[in-house]
Amino acid sequence: MYAILDIETTGGQFNEEGITEIAIYKFDGHEIVDQFISLVNPEKPIQPFVVKLTGINNAMLRSAPKFYEIAKRIIEITEDCIVVAHNASFDYRILRTEFKRLGYDYIKPTLCTVELAQKLIPGQLSYSLGKLVRALGIPVTDRHRASGDAMATVKLFKMILAKDTEKEILISLIKAEIKSGLTPKLLDIVESLPTKTGIYYIHNEKGNLIYIGKSRNIKKRINQHFTGTSGKSKKIQREVFAVTYEITGSELIALLKESEEIKINKPIYNRSQRKTIFQWALYSEKDENGYLALKLQKADGRKKEITSFTSVQEGRNSLLKITEKHNLCQKINGLYETKNGCFQHKIKECNGACLGKEAPELYNERVEEFIQEMKFENDNMVIVDRGRTVDERCAVLIENGIYKGYCFYDLNYQINNIEILKNIIIPMQNNRDTKTIIQAHLKRHKVIKIIKF
């Protein structure tokens, strides 16, 4: 749990500032679950330049509560939380100073969104809150007021969490929450999970990731892990301490994130997916009669594939559908062994290429049409799909045929301005798996829209 906060002060000499306004949003990594916003009477005058900056003046604070009157509420809302702020050393110092004046030692783990952004969103001209959120297309209201700045920090932190593909922030939170000897019940873990599409992360008692998966129903999938009887399921049941998750809304984003994060984090029980998850591929080659044959073979990085599959059965089923859809020949594609014509020709679904009755040129035109459908080699496009909430969308960026990454966005100008889009994109690896995932998804599922640029 995180307490994301912003504090406005009177200004003045170091450690003599007083708090004029505080805003705290309790954030569970997905949504705000509690909040506290209040003006504060600092019992000292505000510096004139601060009045101009924030709009908060001495008259506004005369009837506001003093710090000791809100101190208990601050302790309650930040209990068992990591304190998050933009330039956290300042806000945390101010809070600690105020509590020290009351004789209370306020100690919390902290995270600074300036430091996190410098690491995970590199190359920005400025990391001040105003300029950074503007560059990322994050809307801000009430700039230089505690509630506006704290809410902007929530949105920035949410983006930072998504960009943390190595899950360092997530793992540090789990480690902070672990209490030795307090093992949660599997049923309690399942009950806390959503029935939405996304990625889930299974942690052991040290906080380390032992398994990463994706599902259209996270709760249902975790329940299957916890009730399964396979060797892997039993090991997970013995070792699981916590399950965290990230809602994606889009199944495409879930597939891409799962593939990427397994390769990066190498969880012990994802052994088979650490390398490529597509071991079989479809290739085209001319046979002795000049016909382009589609061949399902073991994936070979030295050859140019059309698409790939996780298993030979998936590949065979897909090739059968491709052959039928494009009016191709099962015999030429290696799906039907015979010295005569294929079965499809007997039922008049093949034009007779297997018997030399159709010219290779005509047959090959349909094969080439299929191959072109599967390509986005030189494409510049943005695939838009649904996001994590009703008013949010996700975008997958492909530039010159290369998958660059994905993002979530709220406003149309974020997607229509390519420079802002590149700032908010979560960079991802472009490899054979990502290409196949995107191709297969576009073939099988509708997305909201595709923008070419």
Order of alpha helices (4+ residues) and beta strands (2+ residues): beta-beta-beta-alpha-alpha-alpha-beta-alpha-beta-alpha-alpha-alpha-alpha-alpha-beta-beta-alpha-alpha-beta-alpha-beta-beta-beta-alpha-alpha-alpha-beta-beta-beta-alpha-alpha-beta-alpha-beta
